[in-house]
């Protein structure tokens, strides 16, 4: 598992704390909240910044990492940033993939990105894209679901993700370079693929984008309680 890893200086998982609190997961009363038990037995309800199901990641009594407490103005004092699954930490904050991506791109993991100029949240027409790298529009997708050593996306139907693929395909056909980059927030996967069983529309949109010239790339992060320590490139199986 050490072959291909590149050390990166990535942002911390937690923003309020230097080191996240350790807790045990109890249940997810709704999509964006989780009941957890902190060390010492106190209950905490944490925000889950992930619209997916986190299938195979969250299970009763699994270990989780929490950031916080945040100021009292927040309805939920904590944020879940990772969970332990199969012996590895899995990042549960979808936005962390976007926060790490500039560090990944700057280390030359993807030679498809030739330059060093990178801008976030770029509007083109009626669409907003995650990054613009020297003229190439890039959408980043966070991967948490795994089937053995295969990372799968999405873990819930995502019309938004399919729309992004269609928009990038239109850009590519118009002569503008574009890419989809899957960032697996777990270090135990060897490839990434669309999960056609969960969202066949996304799989069709991704393959259509690839046929239109959109680059489809992926990497895996080695997540630790402090944040991503290493990254390596993995293939995408279309």
MILOTOR-185751 format. One record per residue (C-alpha): residue number from 1; chain; x, y, z. Coordinates in Angstrom, 3 decimals. Example, Ala and Ser with C-alpha at 12.3 -4.5 7.8 and 13.67 -1.06 7.14 Angstrom:
{rec 1 'A' {12.300 -4.500 7.800}}
{rec 2 'A' {13.670 -1.060 7.140}}
This chain:
{rec 1 'A' {0.000 0.000 0.000}}
{rec 2 'A' {2.988 2.352 0.256}}
{rec 3 'A' {3.718 2.357 -3.480}}
{rec 4 'A' {2.577 5.508 -5.218}}
{rec 5 'A' {1.866 7.550 -2.113}}
{rec 6 'A' {2.877 11.226 -2.113}}
{rec 7 'A' {3.087 13.198 1.143}}
{rec 8 'A' {1.021 16.396 1.073}}
{rec 9 'A' {0.578 19.401 3.329}}
{rec 10 'A' {-3.217 19.264 3.464}}
{rec 11 'A' {-5.639 21.301 5.580}}
{rec 12 'A' {-6.640 19.893 8.955}}
{rec 13 'A' {-9.820 17.854 9.191}}
{rec 14 'A' {-11.030 20.052 12.028}}
{rec 15 'A' {-11.201 23.831 11.894}}
{rec 16 'A' {-12.182 24.645 15.499}}
{rec 17 'A' {-9.936 22.067 17.163}}
{rec 18 'A' {-6.362 21.110 16.338}}
{rec 19 'A' {-7.214 17.466 17.016}}
{rec 20 'A' {-10.821 16.221 16.679}}
{rec 21 'A' {-12.715 14.694 19.593}}
{rec 22 'A' {-13.176 10.942 19.517}}
{rec 23 'A' {-16.686 9.599 19.951}}
{rec 24 'A' {-18.906 6.614 19.163}}
{rec 25 'A' {-21.680 6.804 16.595}}
{rec 26 'A' {-25.198 5.952 17.769}}
{rec 27 'A' {-27.624 6.836 14.986}}
{rec 28 'A' {-28.362 9.279 12.206}}
{rec 29 'A' {-31.808 10.729 12.990}}
{rec 30 'A' {-31.781 12.513 9.653}}
{rec 31 'A' {-29.399 13.052 6.769}}
{rec 32 'A' {-27.441 15.944 8.267}}
{rec 33 'A' {-27.259 14.934 11.944}}
{rec 34 'A' {-25.711 12.142 14.010}}
{rec 35 'A' {-26.158 11.204 17.658}}
{rec 36 'A' {-22.780 10.356 19.190}}
{rec 37 'A' {-21.388 9.491 22.605}}
{rec 38 'A' {-18.254 11.352 23.665}}
{rec 39 'A' {-15.616 9.797 25.876}}
{rec 40 'A' {-16.982 10.032 29.395}}
{rec 41 'A' {-20.502 9.158 28.308}}
{rec 42 'A' {-21.907 12.572 27.345}}
{rec 43 'A' {-24.146 12.642 24.284}}
{rec 44 'A' {-23.462 15.063 21.439}}
{rec 45 'A' {-25.474 15.659 18.297}}
{rec 46 'A' {-23.197 16.494 15.376}}
{rec 47 'A' {-23.790 18.001 11.975}}
{rec 48 'A' {-22.997 15.555 9.147}}
{rec 49 'A' {-21.809 17.649 6.182}}
{rec 50 'A' {-22.538 14.940 3.644}}
{rec 51 'A' {-25.800 14.484 1.708}}
{rec 52 'A' {-25.017 10.843 0.911}}
{rec 53 'A' {-25.983 7.746 2.851}}
{rec 54 'A' {-22.436 6.990 4.058}}
{rec 55 'A' {-23.240 3.336 3.418}}
{rec 56 'A' {-20.657 1.026 4.934}}
{rec 57 'A' {-19.040 3.929 6.779}}
{rec 58 'A' {-21.414 4.683 9.641}}
{rec 59 'A' {-22.475 1.727 11.755}}
{rec 60 'A' {-23.626 1.541 15.395}}
{rec 61 'A' {-20.767 2.094 17.857}}
{rec 62 'A' {-18.199 2.844 15.154}}
{rec 63 'A' {-15.535 5.378 16.070}}
{rec 64 'A' {-16.011 8.898 14.739}}
{rec 65 'A' {-14.132 12.193 14.912}}
{rec 66 'A' {-15.916 15.414 15.833}}
{rec 67 'A' {-14.910 19.047 15.430}}
{rec 68 'A' {-16.260 21.619 17.869}}
{rec 69 'A' {-17.922 22.822 19.916}}
{rec 70 'A' {-18.852 25.699 17.641}}
{rec 71 'A' {-20.322 28.972 18.949}}
{rec 72 'A' {-23.756 28.703 20.590}}
{rec 73 'A' {-25.424 30.318 17.564}}
{rec 74 'A' {-25.132 26.984 15.738}}
{rec 75 'A' {-28.018 24.585 16.251}}
{rec 76 'A' {-25.587 21.627 16.352}}
{rec 77 'A' {-22.455 22.227 18.408}}
{rec 78 'A' {-20.281 19.633 16.658}}
{rec 79 'A' {-19.428 18.524 13.123}}
{rec 80 'A' {-18.536 14.949 12.190}}
{rec 81 'A' {-15.351 14.980 10.110}}
{rec 82 'A' {-14.451 11.271 9.874}}
{rec 83 'A' {-15.530 7.751 10.798}}
{rec 84 'A' {-13.567 4.540 11.116}}
{rec 85 'A' {-14.518 1.760 8.716}}
{rec 86 'A' {-12.630 -1.450 8.113}}
{rec 87 'A' {-9.625 -0.185 10.055}}
{rec 88 'A' {-9.216 3.088 8.120}}
{rec 89 'A' {-10.475 6.609 8.736}}
{rec 90 'A' {-12.948 7.815 6.128}}
{rec 91 'A' {-13.528 11.534 5.713}}
{rec 92 'A' {-17.236 12.326 6.113}}
{rec 93 'A' {-17.126 16.031 5.231}}
{rec 94 'A' {-17.829 16.301 1.506}}
{rec 95 'A' {-16.219 19.746 1.352}}
{rec 96 'A' {-12.911 18.420 2.694}}
{rec 97 'A' {-12.235 16.893 -0.748}}
{rec 98 'A' {-12.421 20.394 -2.237}}
{rec 99 'A' {-10.212 21.813 0.499}}
{rec 100 'A' {-7.537 19.174 -0.154}}
{rec 101 'A' {-7.684 19.321 -3.939}}
{rec 102 'A' {-5.416 22.390 -4.415}}
{rec 103 'A' {-2.681 20.642 -2.392}}
{rec 104 'A' {-3.129 17.499 -4.489}}
{rec 105 'A' {-3.010 19.403 -7.769}}
{rec 106 'A' {0.100 21.358 -6.749}}
{rec 107 'A' {2.076 18.144 -6.097}}
{rec 108 'A' {1.916 17.047 -9.737}}
{rec 109 'A' {-0.231 13.990 -9.104}}
{rec 110 'A' {-2.211 14.855 -12.220}}
{rec 111 'A' {0.064 15.924 -15.096}}
{rec 112 'A' {-3.151 16.606 -17.035}}
{rec 113 'A' {-3.140 19.927 -15.169}}
{rec 114 'A' {-0.186 21.672 -16.763}}
{rec 115 'A' {-0.106 24.937 -14.843}}
{rec 116 'A' {-0.158 26.335 -11.337}}
{rec 117 'A' {-2.950 28.901 -11.627}}
{rec 118 'A' {-5.993 27.634 -9.722}}
{rec 119 'A' {-9.225 29.447 -8.848}}
{rec 120 'A' {-12.118 28.120 -6.808}}
{rec 121 'A' {-15.868 28.546 -7.330}}
{rec 122 'A' {-15.798 29.734 -10.936}}
{rec 123 'A' {-19.007 30.781 -12.690}}
{rec 124 'A' {-19.362 30.051 -16.396}}
{rec 125 'A' {-22.729 30.989 -17.850}}
{rec 126 'A' {-25.416 29.716 -15.490}}
{rec 127 'A' {-23.138 27.097 -13.966}}
{rec 128 'A' {-20.698 27.185 -11.055}}
{rec 129 'A' {-17.694 24.872 -11.131}}
{rec 130 'A' {-15.375 23.878 -8.291}}
{rec 131 'A' {-12.084 24.964 -9.865}}
{rec 132 'A' {-10.501 26.540 -12.903}}
{rec 133 'A' {-6.924 25.360 -13.530}}
{rec 134 'A' {-5.262 27.254 -16.370}}
{rec 135 'A' {-8.449 27.281 -18.398}}
{rec 136 'A' {-9.629 23.758 -17.480}}
{rec 137 'A' {-12.921 23.531 -15.575}}
{rec 138 'A' {-12.741 20.920 -12.823}}
{rec 139 'A' {-15.469 19.341 -10.727}}
{rec 140 'A' {-14.400 17.449 -7.595}}
{rec 141 'A' {-16.502 14.556 -6.268}}
{rec 142 'A' {-15.958 13.100 -2.792}}
{rec 143 'A' {-15.962 9.288 -2.601}}
{rec 144 'A' {-16.707 7.439 0.661}}
{rec 145 'A' {-18.426 4.235 -0.486}}
{rec 146 'A' {-16.288 1.157 -1.107}}
{rec 147 'A' {-16.907 -2.373 -2.287}}
{rec 148 'A' {-13.751 -4.193 -1.324}}
{rec 149 'A' {-10.908 -2.194 -2.839}}
{rec 150 'A' {-13.177 -0.378 -5.327}}
{rec 151 'A' {-14.396 3.112 -4.494}}
{rec 152 'A' {-17.886 3.855 -5.795}}
{rec 153 'A' {-19.765 7.095 -6.490}}
{rec 154 'A' {-22.383 8.171 -5.649}}
{rec 155 'A' {-23.774 6.432 -2.568}}
{rec 156 'A' {-27.195 8.025 -3.152}}
{rec 157 'A' {-28.963 9.258 -6.282}}
{rec 158 'A' {-27.427 12.608 -7.278}}
{rec 159 'A' {-29.148 14.481 -10.084}}
{rec 160 'A' {-26.767 17.371 -9.348}}
{rec 161 'A' {-23.684 15.238 -10.049}}
{rec 162 'A' {-25.185 13.982 -13.319}}
{rec 163 'A' {-25.973 17.566 -14.325}}
{rec 164 'A' {-22.363 18.573 -13.654}}
{rec 165 'A' {-21.200 15.837 -16.038}}
{rec 166 'A' {-23.600 17.052 -18.727}}
{rec 167 'A' {-22.412 20.651 -18.276}}
{rec 168 'A' {-18.759 19.649 -18.491}}
{rec 169 'A' {-19.504 17.568 -21.607}}
{rec 170 'A' {-21.082 20.629 -23.232}}
{rec 171 'A' {-18.008 22.701 -22.396}}
{rec 172 'A' {-15.696 20.057 -23.828}}
{rec 173 'A' {-17.668 19.797 -27.053}}
{rec 174 'A' {-17.420 23.594 -27.346}}
{rec 175 'A' {-13.620 23.359 -27.156}}
{rec 176 'A' {-13.108 24.158 -23.454}}
{rec 177 'A' {-11.049 21.585 -21.490}}
{rec 178 'A' {-12.853 20.022 -18.532}}
{rec 179 'A' {-12.314 17.326 -15.919}}
{rec 180 'A' {-14.072 15.366 -13.191}}
{rec 181 'A' {-11.795 14.382 -10.310}}
{rec 182 'A' {-12.939 11.789 -7.787}}
{rec 183 'A' {-11.250 12.279 -4.414}}
{rec 184 'A' {-11.679 9.138 -2.298}}
{rec 185 'A' {-11.506 10.133 1.350}}
{rec 186 'A' {-10.157 6.726 2.356}}
{rec 187 'A' {-6.803 5.096 1.738}}
{rec 188 'A' {-7.942 1.495 1.242}}
{rec 189 'A' {-9.275 1.716 -2.315}}
{rec 190 'A' {-7.432 0.847 -5.530}}
{rec 191 'A' {-9.864 2.258 -8.110}}
{rec 192 'A' {-13.011 4.351 -8.495}}
{rec 193 'A' {-16.093 3.602 -10.587}}
{rec 194 'A' {-19.619 4.959 -11.031}}
{rec 195 'A' {-22.144 3.026 -8.957}}
{rec 196 'A' {-24.668 2.099 -11.637}}
{rec 197 'A' {-26.696 0.090 -9.146}}
{rec 198 'A' {-27.431 3.204 -7.101}}
{rec 199 'A' {-27.543 5.890 -9.797}}
{rec 200 'A' {-27.473 4.627 -13.399}}
{rec 201 'A' {-28.222 8.145 -14.668}}
{rec 202 'A' {-24.979 9.412 -13.174}}
{rec 203 'A' {-23.025 6.519 -14.691}}
{rec 204 'A' {-24.484 7.288 -18.112}}
{rec 205 'A' {-23.725 11.000 -17.717}}
{rec 206 'A' {-20.136 10.318 -16.638}}
{rec 207 'A' {-19.491 8.002 -19.581}}
{rec 208 'A' {-21.078 10.532 -21.912}}
{rec 209 'A' {-18.798 13.225 -20.538}}
{rec 210 'A' {-15.743 11.008 -21.067}}
{rec 211 'A' {-16.815 10.357 -24.658}}
{rec 212 'A' {-17.138 14.134 -25.135}}
{rec 213 'A' {-13.500 14.579 -24.086}}
{rec 214 'A' {-13.881 15.337 -20.370}}
{rec 215 'A' {-10.948 13.932 -18.416}}
{rec 216 'A' {-12.074 11.555 -15.653}}
{rec 217 'A' {-9.450 11.204 -12.905}}
{rec 218 'A' {-9.244 9.889 -9.345}}
{rec 219 'A' {-7.056 9.770 -6.262}}
{rec 220 'A' {-7.196 8.282 -2.767}}
{rec 221 'A' {-6.392 10.118 0.455}}
{rec 222 'A' {-4.778 8.567 3.499}}
{rec 223 'A' {-6.931 10.156 6.221}}
{rec 224 'A' {-5.615 10.617 9.769}}
{rec 225 'A' {-7.255 12.421 12.718}}
{rec 226 'A' {-5.261 15.517 11.794}}
{rec 227 'A' {-6.124 15.403 8.102}}
{rec 228 'A' {-4.956 13.899 4.826}}
{rec 229 'A' {-1.313 12.856 5.193}}
{rec 230 'A' {-0.723 11.257 1.786}}
{rec 231 'A' {-2.359 10.888 -1.596}}
{rec 232 'A' {-1.978 8.501 -4.501}}
{rec 233 'A' {-3.507 8.303 -7.920}}
{rec 234 'A' {-5.940 5.478 -8.713}}
{rec 235 'A' {-7.622 4.521 -11.995}}
{rec 236 'A' {-11.252 5.173 -12.901}}
{rec 237 'A' {-13.138 2.114 -14.183}}
{rec 238 'A' {-15.822 3.323 -16.571}}
